[in-house]
Amino acid sequence: MKKSKILHIPATVGGNAQTINCQMKLLGIQSSSWALSENLMGLGKDADKFIYKETENFFVKEIKRFLSLKYVFLYRVVFFNFGSLLHTPFPFYRYNKEEGINFLRLYLYSKYRYVMYRVEIGLLELLKVKVFVQYQGSDARQKDYCRGNFQVMLPEHARIYTLMDRLRDENKREQIKRFEHFAKGIYSLNPDLMHVLPSCTKFLPYCHIDLEIWKPVTCNISNYKEILKIGHAPSNRDVKGTDQILKVVKELQPAYGKRLAFQLIENVPYDEVMHAYQSIDILIDQIHIGWYGGLAVELMALGKPVLSYIREDDLKFIPPEMAENLPIVKTCPETLKRNLISLIEMPYEELVELGKKSRQYVEKWHCPRKVVGQLIEEMNLC
């Protein structure tokens, strides 16, 4: 049986893996994308195969997951995403508070998943499949490291460090170490993760959007003189710092009145969200993490200025020129109010110019064709 070149598996987180797959096909690479199930928000909908449906029962899902292990016989190269194999272990901390029959059921399932995980790795090594992996955020980010090294961090990381937190961190370190052992290449979509990933890890910019679809839409000057619309679209309120953002906007509202409008874009299907993004003038992405997310890339592609927390010490992990070009208004909780006032009072022409720089930045650093072209070379898929 002749193997196909590359498979992207098993998640749809952020839609990045599926876009890489589509772009590889456009560049002439024999590529395919499998995902466990479809993302409810529509991200990753371009996967070539969904292994099961979320509505199916537990046993059907596991049988389909097991049968999908055939991928090891079908592909020469596998690019795992979200730091996960098809049979990533089901760790003890996820069921240790259960009791009785439920504990026993999950305990046995955990043992089964670990055995299948070892089988999966064994087959990959036996069949000499080239393995690559990308980390994307919570799959690698560790609370103990963040607490000990970062001044600005996620609210969840600032809370008391519990036994459950320690178990989660240890589990992530074990998974990272296993990939380090047999992966030919490790990539990170966020530079802060590279503090805890192997030294061989390479930074991989987001490349999840089609720049022919996400075209610039500058704010309308007549509307701008009357009203400036600030937007915020949290996928997770705690992670994005939404409560603090809402508080600051509320504090500014009396001073600017109708001049300042705020739009919270939440729980909107991905296919319908672009219109909402086009209607805002400025995006507040996040104020804790240390790097901007895929949402910020989308808004910058539309030509919108973006505020987001950028950790200066993490910039050493990205290309120096990329750091120099960065148009993000660097914002943490302490500077959010001041930076918002600065943008609200900024002359229209300067705001539009900042939006243009944002678009140019995305074209240079987040263009799927460029990013994936580099990946193809590094993976020796040509």
FILUMVEX-956650 format. One record per residue (C-alpha): residue in one letter; x, y, z. Coordinates in steps of 0.001 Angstrom, whole numbers, padded with zeros to 6 digits, always signed. Example, Ala and Ser with C-alpha at 12.3 -4.5 7.8 and 13.67 -1.06 7.14 Angstrom:
<recs>
a+012300-004500+007800s+013670-001060+007140
</recs>
This chain:
<recs>
m+000000+000000+000000k+001459+003346-001054k+001279+005928+001726s-000013+009457+001259k+002255+012292+002341i+000853+014106+005377l-002071+013935+007795h-003147+016679+010210i-004857+015254+013319p-006748+015249+015809a-008265+018654+016783t-009917+021723+015245v-008706+024218+017878g-008445+027611+016178g-008852+026062+012722n-005105+026432+012151a-004387+022790+011272q-007227+022662+008761t-006037+025836+007012i-002498+024457+006815n-003959+021315+005247c-005952+023306+002664q-002949+025455+001815m-000689+022419+001411k-003165+021024-001110l-003089+024311-003038l+000705+024108-003073g+000602+020623-004565i+001161+018512-001455q-000849+015337-000891s-002410+016334+002422s-005451+015447+004527s-007018+016587+007802w-008851+014367+010292a-010515+015676+013438l-012237+013900+016289s-015366+016047+015970e-016541+019316+014493n-015983+022525+016460l-019352+023931+017542m-018282+027468+016560g-017458+026368+013003l-013655+026552+013255g-011948+023683+011494k-015007+022906+009386d-012673+022282+006429a-011393+019031+007934d-011579+016243+005370k-012895+013746+007888f-014618+013930+011272i-014070+010701+013199y-017301+010857+015184k-020248+013090+015991e-020616+014661+019422t-024161+013338+019573e-023006+009709+019352n-022707+007649+022512f-019444+007001+024338f-018845+003483+023022v-019512+004406+019389k-017056+007294+019702e-014345+005059+021155i-014844+002358+018517k-014510+004992+015786r-011424+006453+017485f-009893+002956+017620l-010650+002244+013952s-009101+005589+012961l-005760+004313+014208k-005406+002983+010670y-003921+006395+009831v-000476+005092+010838f-000568+002743+007819l-001815+005391+005407y+000507+008404+005874r+004255+009003+005733v+004098+012184+007819v+001737+013151+010648f+001368+016687+011993f-000358+016456+015374n-002093+019586+016641f-003023+020913+020089g-000195+018797+021527s-002310+015656+021184l-002179+012187+019701l-005335+010380+018652h-005189+008400+021930t-003691+010957+024307p-003827+009511+027875f-006852+010232+030052p-005109+011329+033297f-006058+010437+036858y-006857+013994+037936r-009795+014055+035520y-011709+011443+037524n-010095+011171+040981k-013088+012839+042686e-015535+010319+041254e-016922+007549+043469g-018166+003992+043160i-018998+002568+039746n-018284+005851+037996f-014739+005894+039408l-014195+002285+038318r-015536+002981+034832l-013266+006000+034338y-010297+004213+035932l-010600+001360+033418y-011078+003837+030580s-007929+005666+031679k-005949+002395+031601y-007356+001586+028167r-006410+005027+026802y-002872+004672+028130v-002470+001244+026494m-003790+002617+023192y-001485+005608+023521r+001506+003257+023830v+000229+001202+020875e-000124+004371+018793i+003403+005552+019562g+004769+002042+018991l+003161+001830+015566l+004387+005295+014582e+007939+004309+015490l+007736+000815+013971l+006423+002130+010662k+008922+005027+010707v+006228+007674+010352k+007693+011189+010573v+005974+013017+013412f+005559+016771+013930v+003453+018547+016540q+002113+022057+017148y+001234+023467+020571q-001403+026167+020753g-001978+027350+024332s-003511+025445+027229d-002040+022218+025865a+001393+023407+027080r+000915+026459+029327q+001724+025553+032964k+000391+027354+035998d+003439+026853+038219y+005785+028307+035590c+003522+031301+034939r+003187+032040+038666g+006929+031873+039189n+008043+033855+036137f+005364+036264+034876q+004153+039483+036489v+001056+039616+034277m-000739+036288+033896l-004128+034684+033469p-006469+035268+036440e-006726+031497+036871h-002937+031278+037194a-002892+033996+039856r-005228+031987+042085i-004016+029543+044731y-001942+026638+043413t-003777+023415+044212l-002953+019723+044057m-005120+019496+040936d-003051+022266+039333r+000161+020365+040122l-001224+017182+038565r-002257+019080+035423d+001164+020699+035095e+002957+017388+035586n+000747+015727+032996k+001534+018454+030449r+005258+018097+031108e+005039+014335+030601q+003217+014778+027286i+005763+017336+026088k+008652+015054+027046r+007123+012141+025112f+006746+014235+021966e+010306+015502+022376h+011459+011869+022311f+010005+010910+018931a+008879+014056+017061k+011016+015349+014203g+009804+018894+014780i+007905+020850+017438y+006080+024123+016776s+004391+026720+018955l+001703+029213+017904n+002334+031334+021020p+005814+032477+022041d+005116+032266+025802l+004771+028463+025457m+008371+028257+024298h+009551+028846+027865v+008293+025346+028724l+008724+023561+025385p+011974+021900+024214s+014741+024222+023005c+014332+022851+019465t+010778+024290+019264k+010121+026690+016385f+007657+029567+016404l+004776+029115+013943p+002625+032193+013206y-001140+031790+012976c-002148+031207+009367h-005807+030274+009731i-007494+032863+007491d-007826+033453+003770l-006613+036986+003100e-008755+037139-000049i-011833+036757+002157w-010681+038847+005127k-010205+042131+003289p-009631+045581+004865v-012687+047544+006001t-011728+050908+007506c-014062+052842+009755n-016408+055250+007996i-015261+058839+008581s-018777+060255+008927n-019686+057606+011484y-016327+057976+013193k-016944+061651+013957e-020158+060730+015722i-019259+057412+017320l-016289+055085+017817k-017151+051422+018280i-014895+049334+020519g-015249+045573+020095h-014360+042594+022258a-015049+038945+021363p-014141+036556+024188s-013985+032810+023608n-013339+032563+027359r-014084+035597+029542d-011574+034711+032251v-008760+034129+029758k-009465+037306+027799g-009889+039550+030865t-013447+040448+029856d-014623+041593+033303q-011792+044135+033567i-012405+045308+030012l-016108+045852+030702k-015254+047736+033891v-012873+050132+032123v-015303+050783+029256k-018052+051534+031786e-015743+053998+033548l-015033+055804+030257q-018625+055943+029067p-019716+059051+031084a-016793+061112+029750y-017497+060324+026087g-021224+059624+026091k-022564+058569+022699r-019117+059161+021187l-018060+055780+022596a-019917+052552+021817f-019012+049057+022928q-019940+045770+021279l-019479+042429+023038i-019359+039751+020336e-019996+036430+022014n-021369+032986+021062v-021751+033976+017417p-021200+031177+014842y-017953+031586+012914d-019782+031836+009581e-021777+034828+010829v-019205+036691+012832m-017387+038626+010096h-020152+041217+009736a-019869+042036+013440y-016096+042332+013165q-016393+044621+010150s-018673+046986+012057i-016236+047759+014888d-013410+050287+014721i-011023+048950+017407l-010600+045494+018960i-009562+044691+022514d-008245+041149+022204q-006871+040066+025611i-004955+041660+028502h-003329+038712+030307i-001847+036022+028063g+001230+037723+026583w+000504+037227+022872y-002381+037973+020552g-004748+035269+019332g-006299+034212+016063l-009079+036763+016596a-006545+039599+016556v-005143+038293+013254e-008649+038385+011760l-009296+041962+012898m-005862+043162+011779a-006565+041589+008378l-009732+043727+008255g-007561+046790+008877k-008586+047355+012497p-006268+048558+015302v-005908+045966+018061l-005096+046235+021768s-003552+043156+023365y-001062+042283+026075i+002364+041497+024610r+005009+040177+026991e+008300+041804+025994d+010460+038922+027227d+008635+036509+024896l+009590+038481+021782k+013014+036783+021766f+011261+033669+020442i+009925+035334+017277p+011839+036788+014279p+013359+040179+015233e+011773+041866+012217m+008359+040529+013221a+008783+042078+016660e+009781+045391+015057n+006772+045364+012719l+004246+044514+015460p+001384+047077+015227i-000478+045860+018326v-001149+048531+020970k+000562+046714+023853t-001900+046725+026712c-002059+045136+030157p-004732+045672+032856e-002870+048707+034241t-002556+050451+030852l-005914+049516+029326k-007729+052708+030312r-004902+054988+029220n-004460+053217+025885l-008171+053257+025157i-008327+057000+025806s-005352+057478+023494l-007108+055648+020645i-010473+057320+021278e-008850+060756+021037m-006545+059841+018161p-007179+061783+014914y-009110+059771+012335e-006212+059704+009872e-003828+058231+012447l-006337+055557+013438v-006774+054546+009797e-002993+054477+009337l-002656+052139+012323g-005273+049910+010722k-003310+049870+007463k-000154+048849+009314s-002131+046042+010923r-003192+044726+007521q+000352+044970+006153y+001653+043084+009174v-000805+040221+008605e+000076+040056+004911k+003755+039767+005784w+003677+037441+008802h+000382+035541+008741c-000083+034867+005045p-001003+031148+004802r+000924+030670+001577k+004134+032044+003111v+003814+030250+006456v+002876+026903+004919g+005515+027233+002205q+008137+027494+004943l+006607+024490+006743i+006774+022391+003584e+010482+023115+003292e+011192+022349+006957m+009237+019097+006808n+010956+018150+003551l+007633+017523+001803c+008723+018939-001549
</recs>
